[in-house]
Amino acid sequence: MQAPVPSREYVPPWRREWKDIQPTLQKMRRSMAGLQSSPLRVMRVSQLDSDLLDVELFGMLKEQLWSAFSLFNHSFREKFEPELVAILGFLLYKFSIYDSSASYGSQLQNLKYRNERLHKGALESFAKDAPLTKTQKILYGLFMVGGQYTWSRMSRLMTTQGWGALDENDMRKKVYEIVQRTEKYWQALSLVNFLVFLYNGKFRTLIDRILSMRLVYAKKTLNRQVSFEFLNRQLVWHAFTEFLLFLMPLINLEKLKLKVSRMLLPKSYLASSQGYDQLPEHQCAICHENSTTQAANSGTSAPIGQAEDLTVHNPYAANCGHLYCYVCLKNKMTLYEGEWACLRCGERVESMEKHTEIVEDEESHNEDSEKSVKDSSSKDDMNSSGYMVESDDLHD
């Protein structure tokens, strides 16, 4: 009995024709690559903003990671920080660049990576964006995640072991110098690449240029998927707040408030509204004001004049004539810069002078009174002719 012949898989005709026409299409593609066309323009600010968004996202995730390890020993995080950062960076790379050829910041800016090697000449603007190859994605991960981890771990090792302070003949010293020189060259090349990027807007970083990975629009009809209206408003308010924080220390608000109050309110109201005009003359109204304020803040306020005995010490008289302690009056005049008003009468205090009071004791007062009595009695003994009659002449 003859075995059945296996049936062949059915292939549509269009697929065979498409396969046959591929050499012709490749030839046409190569010929178009030599033509000139208008360059593809991608907003540089969108590419830079995508990088800033990626940095902010990585910073927020790193803060959450550190808070998760807050209960661990502090030395644990310090010891394994490069490894933890590398794991976090690898996860972000896997779910963004490797899976969708675009980071999260680039997706918000409607950007994605394409293989720029397949876009030359006329194919730069009109051809369909060529996806990244698997080799490009893997090398990008090795450079960005593995390179940063290796660099941070080597820097820690060389710093802790002091390779820079070793002898010139030591191999570790030579390795340290090579690493430092390589870092300088890399920074210089990155600067040159950034200047070229500002000129043509093609490759944002040096790694993108090495791997021929260019950021282009994911949807040609849409420039951005994120609105910057709220961000612009926030930046304006932030700049305004910074300006106020710079300006406020230069303005004496207490002086300004007191000047406006004196312009709008009469002196009698300023003096009587607080009740300091009823204090005895030997008590300092400023001391009472400070004492009352402290008592009000602590919740144990007392009526004016009953707080405590606040006698004037080292008395100085203002230009209005009222007495205050020298320290209290000097502080007020310095703080308000000549705009302070007297608490007793509301008059503007512009000057001050030391107050002196002559106090006579009781004995000197009695002696002066007796002397005045004797002088008056001697005047009464004078005769009408204008001379004094002595006692011996009267006796004779």
C-alpha positions in Angstrom: 0.0 0.0 0.0 1.5 3.3 -1.0 2.0 5.9 1.7 0.2 9.3 1.4 2.2 12.2 0.0 2.3 15.1 2.6 0.6 18.2 1.3 2.7 21.3 0.9 1.9 24.4 3.0 -0.1 26.9 1.1 1.7 30.2 0.4 -0.3 33.2 -0.9 0.8 34.5 -4.2 1.3 38.1 -2.9 3.9 36.7 -0.4 5.9 35.1 -3.2 5.8 38.3 -5.2 6.8 40.4 -2.2 9.8 38.1 -1.7 10.8 38.3 -5.3 10.7 42.1 -5.4 12.9 42.6 -2.3 16.2 42.8 -4.3 14.7 45.6 -6.5 13.5 47.5 -3.4 16.9 47.2 -1.7 18.5 48.5 -4.8 16.2 51.5 -4.9 16.7 52.1 -1.2 20.5 52.2 -1.7 20.2 54.6 -4.6 17.9 57.0 -2.6 20.4 57.0 0.2 22.7 59.0 -1.9 20.1 61.7 -2.6 19.7 64.9 -0.6 16.5 65.8 1.2 15.4 68.2 3.9 16.8 67.2 7.3 14.5 65.9 10.0 13.9 68.6 12.7 13.3 67.4 16.2 12.9 70.0 19.0 16.0 70.2 21.0 14.1 71.4 24.1 11.9 68.3 23.9 15.0 66.0 23.9 16.5 67.9 26.9 13.2 67.9 28.8 12.9 64.1 28.3 16.3 63.7 30.0 15.3 66.0 32.9 12.1 64.0 33.3 14.1 60.7 33.4 16.4 62.2 36.1 13.5 63.4 38.2 11.8 60.0 37.9 14.9 58.1 38.9 15.4 60.5 41.8 11.9 59.9 43.1 12.2 56.1 42.8 15.6 56.2 44.6 14.0 58.2 47.5 11.3 55.5 47.8 14.0 52.9 47.7 16.0 54.6 50.5 12.8 54.9 52.6 12.2 51.1 52.1 15.7 50.5 53.6 15.3 53.1 56.4 14.8 50.4 59.0 18.0 48.6 58.0 21.4 49.5 59.4 22.8 52.7 57.9 26.0 51.0 56.9 24.1 48.5 54.8 22.9 51.2 52.5 26.2 52.9 52.3 28.0 49.6 51.5 25.6 48.4 48.8 24.4 51.7 47.4 26.0 51.2 43.9 24.4 47.8 43.6 21.0 49.1 44.6 21.2 52.0 42.2 22.3 49.6 39.4 19.3 47.3 40.0 16.9 50.2 39.9 18.5 51.6 36.8 18.3 48.1 35.1 14.6 47.8 35.9 13.9 51.2 34.4 16.0 50.3 31.3 14.3 46.9 30.9 10.7 48.3 30.9 11.5 51.4 28.8 14.4 51.3 26.4 14.6 47.5 25.9 10.8 46.9 25.6 9.6 50.1 23.8 12.8 51.8 22.5 11.9 54.9 24.5 12.4 56.0 28.1 9.5 57.3 30.2 10.6 60.9 29.8 10.8 60.4 26.0 7.3 58.9 25.9 6.0 62.0 27.7 7.7 64.1 25.0 6.4 62.0 22.2 9.9 60.7 21.3 11.4 57.3 20.6 14.8 56.0 19.5 15.4 54.8 16.0 18.4 53.2 14.2 20.0 56.1 12.5 22.3 53.9 10.4 19.4 53.0 8.1 18.4 56.7 7.6 20.9 58.4 5.4 20.4 60.8 2.6 16.8 61.0 1.4 15.7 58.4 3.9 16.3 60.7 6.8 12.9 62.4 6.7 10.6 60.3 4.5 11.3 56.7 5.3 9.6 54.7 8.0 11.6 54.8 11.3 13.8 51.8 11.6 13.6 50.1 15.0 16.6 49.6 17.2 18.4 46.3 16.8 18.9 44.0 19.7 22.6 44.7 19.7 22.0 48.4 20.1 19.6 47.9 23.0 22.0 45.6 24.8 25.0 47.9 24.3 23.0 50.8 25.5 22.2 48.9 28.8 25.8 48.0 29.2 27.0 51.6 28.8 24.3 53.3 30.9 23.7 50.8 33.7 26.8 48.7 33.7 29.2 51.5 32.9 27.8 53.8 35.7 27.9 50.9 38.2 31.5 50.0 37.3 32.6 53.7 37.4 31.0 54.3 40.8 32.4 51.1 42.3 35.9 51.9 41.0 35.8 55.4 42.3 34.8 54.2 45.8 37.6 51.6 45.8 40.3 54.1 44.7 39.1 56.7 47.2 38.9 54.4 50.2 42.3 52.7 49.5 44.0 56.0 48.6 45.4 55.0 45.2 46.0 58.7 44.4 48.5 59.1 47.3 50.7 56.0 46.4 54.2 56.1 44.8 54.6 56.8 41.2 56.0 53.3 40.5 53.0 51.6 42.0 50.6 50.0 39.4 47.6 51.2 41.3 48.8 54.8 41.0 49.1 54.3 37.3 45.6 52.9 37.0 44.3 55.8 39.0 46.0 58.3 36.7 44.6 56.5 33.6 41.1 56.6 35.1 41.3 60.3 35.9 42.6 61.0 32.4 39.9 59.0 30.8 37.3 60.9 32.8 38.6 64.2 31.6 38.6 63.0 28.0 35.1 61.7 28.3 33.9 65.0 29.8 35.6 67.0 27.0 34.1 64.7 24.3 30.7 65.0 25.9 30.9 68.8 25.8 31.9 68.8 22.1 29.0 66.4 21.4 26.6 68.7 23.3 27.7 71.7 21.2 27.2 69.7 18.0 23.8 68.6 19.3 22.8 72.3 19.8 23.8 72.9 16.2 22.0 70.0 14.4 19.8 68.5 17.1 20.6 64.8 16.2 22.4 63.0 19.0 21.7 64.2 22.6 24.5 62.2 24.4 27.8 60.8 23.3 26.5 57.2 23.8 23.6 57.9 21.4 26.1 59.1 18.8 28.4 56.0 19.3 25.4 53.6 19.0 23.6 55.7 16.2 20.5 56.0 18.3 18.5 59.1 17.5 15.4 60.5 19.2 12.6 61.2 16.8 8.9 61.8 17.1 6.8 58.7 17.8 3.8 60.4 16.1 4.8 62.8 13.3 1.6 64.8 13.6 2.0 65.4 17.4 5.0 67.2 18.9 4.4 66.7 22.6 2.0 64.6 24.7 2.6 66.7 27.9 1.3 70.2 28.5 3.7 72.7 30.0 1.0 75.2 31.0 1.0 74.2 34.6 4.8 73.9 34.6 5.2 77.4 33.2 2.8 78.8 35.8 4.7 77.0 38.6 8.0 78.4 37.3 6.6 81.9 37.3 5.4 81.6 40.9 8.6 80.0 42.0 10.6 82.9 40.5 8.3 85.4 42.1 8.7 83.7 45.4 12.5 83.7 45.2 12.4 87.4 44.3 10.2 88.1 47.4 12.5 86.1 49.6 15.4 88.2 48.3 13.5 91.5 48.7 11.8 91.0 52.1 14.9 91.2 54.3 15.8 94.5 52.7 12.5 96.1 53.8 11.8 97.1 57.4 8.2 96.0 57.7 7.8 97.1 61.3 9.0 100.6 60.4 6.6 100.7 57.4 3.7 99.5 59.4 4.3 102.0 62.1 4.7 104.9 59.6 1.4 104.0 57.9 -0.4 103.7 61.3 0.9 107.1 62.4 -0.3 108.6 59.1 -3.8 107.2 59.4 -4.4 107.3 63.1 -4.2 110.3 65.5 -1.5 110.5 68.2 -4.1 110.5 71.0 -5.5 107.2 69.7 -2.0 105.6 69.4 -1.3 106.6 73.0 -4.6 105.7 74.6 -5.4 102.5 72.7 -2.7 100.6 74.5 -3.1 102.2 77.9 0.5 102.9 78.6 -0.3 106.6 79.1 -1.8 105.6 82.5 1.5 104.2 83.9 3.4 106.0 86.6 6.3 108.1 85.5 8.9 106.0 87.2 8.0 102.8 85.2 9.2 102.0 81.7 6.4 101.6 79.2 8.6 99.6 76.8 9.3 97.1 79.6 5.6 96.8 80.2 5.0 96.2 76.5 7.6 93.5 76.3 6.3 91.9 79.6 2.7 92.0 78.4 3.6 90.4 75.0 5.5 87.6 76.7 2.7 87.0 79.1 0.1 87.0 76.3 2.2 84.4 74.3 2.3 82.2 77.4 -1.4 82.7 78.2 -0.8 84.3 81.6 -1.4 88.0 80.7 -2.0 90.5 83.4 -3.6 94.1 83.3 -1.4 97.1 82.5 0.4 98.3 85.5 -0.1 95.0 87.5 2.4 92.7 85.7 5.5 93.4 87.8 7.6 96.3 89.1 9.4 97.5 86.0 11.1 100.6 87.2 13.1 102.7 84.8 16.8 101.8 84.9 19.4 104.3 83.6 16.7 106.7 82.6 16.8 108.6 79.3 14.3 111.2 78.2 12.9 111.2 74.7 12.4 114.4 72.8 8.8 114.4 74.1 10.0 114.4 77.7 8.9 110.9 78.8 11.4 108.6 80.5 12.5 105.1 79.4 15.3 102.7 80.1 18.3 103.5 77.9 18.5 100.0 76.4 14.7 99.9 75.7 14.7 103.3 74.1 17.9 102.8 72.1 16.6 99.4 70.7 13.3 101.0 69.6 15.1 103.9 67.8 17.5 101.5 66.1 14.8 99.1 65.0 12.3 101.6 63.7 15.0 104.0 62.3 13.5 107.2 63.7 9.8 106.2 63.0 9.0 104.9 66.5 6.2 106.8 68.4 6.2 107.3 72.2 3.9 104.8 74.0 2.7 107.5 76.3 1.9 110.4 74.0 2.2 109.1 70.4 4.9 111.7 69.5 7.6 110.6 67.1 10.8 110.0 68.9 13.8 111.4 67.1 16.3 112.0 69.8 17.1 111.1 73.4 19.2 112.6 76.2 20.3 111.4 79.7 17.9 112.4 82.4 19.4 113.8 85.6 17.4 114.4 88.8 18.8 116.3 91.9 17.7 114.7 95.1 18.5 116.6 98.4 18.7 114.8 101.7 16.7 115.9 104.8 19.7 117.2 106.8 20.9 119.5 104.1 17.3 120.7 103.6 17.0 121.6 107.4 20.4 123.4 107.4 19.3 125.5 104.4 15.9 126.3 106.1 17.7 127.4 109.3 20.1 129.6 107.4 17.3 131.2 105.6 15.6 132.0 108.9 18.7 133.6 110.4 19.1 135.7 107.3 15.6 136.9 107.6 16.0 137.7 111.3 19.2 139.7 110.7 17.4 141.7 108.1 14.7 142.6 110.6 17.4 144.0 113.1 18.6 146.6 110.7 17.7 150.1 111.7 16.0 152.7 109.6 19.3 154.4 108.9 20.5 151.4 107.0 23.1 149.8 109.4 23.0 146.9 111.8 22.6 147.7 115.5 24.8 145.3 117.5 23.8 143.8 120.8 26.6 145.5 122.8 25.5 149.0 121.8 21.9 148.3 122.8 23.2 147.1 126.2 25.1 150.3 126.8 
